[in-house]
């Protein structure tokens, strides 16, 4: 019982983290691209 709920919580956490991670990568890529264009 505890194991299944722990696994479910991990999946929910993953579902929350992944979109933020992609947004984070997107903003970093944008920032680097901007500096590259400015140089």
C-alpha positions in Angstrom: 0.0 0.0 0.0 2.7 2.5 1.0 4.8 1.5 -2.0 2.0 2.1 -4.5 1.1 5.5 -3.0 4.8 6.4 -3.0 5.1 5.5 -6.7 1.9 7.5 -7.5 3.4 10.5 -5.7 6.6 10.2 -7.7 4.6 10.1 -10.9 2.6 13.2 -9.9 5.9 15.0 -8.9 7.4 14.0 -12.3 4.3 15.3 -14.1 4.7 18.6 -12.3 8.5 18.9 -12.7 8.9 18.0 -16.4 6.9 21.0 -17.8 8.8 23.4 -15.6 12.1 21.8 -16.6 11.3 22.3 -20.3 10.3 26.0 -19.7 13.5 26.4 -17.8 15.5 24.9 -20.7 13.6 27.0 -23.2 14.4 30.3 -21.3 18.0 29.4 -21.0 18.2 28.6 -24.7 16.6 31.9 -25.5 19.0 33.7 -23.3 22.0 32.0 -24.8 20.7 32.6 -28.3 20.2 36.3 -27.5 23.8 36.7 -26.2 25.1 34.9 -29.3 23.2 37.2 -31.6 24.4 40.3 -29.7 28.0 39.1 -29.9 
